[in-house]
Amino acid sequence: MPDPSPRTLAEAERRLYLAFLDQGLTRWLAALPEQLARGLDRQRHGDLPAWEKAVAKLPALPAMRDVGLTDDTVAVDVELSDADRRRCDNLLRILMPWRKGPYRLGSVEIDTEWRSDWKWQRVAPHLSPLAGRRVLDVGGGNGYHAWRMAGAGAAFVLVIDPSPRFYYQFQAVRHFVDDADDYRTHFLPVGIEDVPEKLAAFDTVFSMGVLYHRASPLEHLLQLKDALAPGGELVLETLVVEGDEQTVFMPGERYASMPNVYFLPSSRALAHWLQRCGFEAIRCVDETVTSLDEQRATEWMTFHSLADFLAPDDRSKTIEGHPAPRRATLIARKPMG
């Protein structure tokens, strides 16, 4: 049987180009070849050939399948032989660690580090209906939330994330989902800085788990605003601390063992930042301390996780002595004018 990789991955890129044309993203279209080449550069990512090969070797699947994009587990029920089931399991493990999910692909259960469905349950009730909307998911990881957005009826969902591992995880899931979403869900391995300035193209922009990694958080908020169409909705989730609108915490070299964490505002301070950046109708819809059940090591993510990053004698503190991870979700609107 010929290797399906060139066809499969080339087809994904072809559909991405066609989607950009269909959505009128012509100003961005010209940059796609360079962005894809840079994001999937084998010289920069030594493991990339192995990930590409893993997706390539996934077995051809029967046309008859039941795809669920509205349940907590993104699931594709399809009949697999024992040999193909083992093959899928082995190939999907090459793409580890799997951080966002959960997924069930065929009979392979991928128990991811994050119960990303819990976050979706907290956020989804507060969103403007996604049906018919164009959505950008910034830093969307392997695309779990994007599949849920497609399941909610979004007309076009674009995940941007610079991680090539996440790109190939997404393409592995796409292999199982096939055309069940009418090819409305796409992935581009770039960051927010690669989105053309003042694009003003998306009805909803999600940025979840990104802001605290930005050394210039207001610049990030303005980039998100530029991507939104007038009247569009921003969904912003990030690490916060308790306090008033003047409270902003900047940790030292590490926070919960992460080296690249910069500013942790209170949710009230974050609302103030959004207001200063020109957003309106700002509201905090959720604030939750991350639990050890929501983020944990699994057989699909075997590295250290949240339990290893908290003080063993006081789970309300990180191992550095900082407040334990608390996340807030704020929703705001870009003015029409």
Order of alpha helices (4+ residues) and beta strands (2+ residues): alpha-alpha-alpha-alpha-beta-beta-alpha-beta-beta-beta-beta-alpha-beta-alpha-beta-alpha-beta-beta-alpha-beta-beta-beta-alpha-beta-alpha-beta-beta-beta
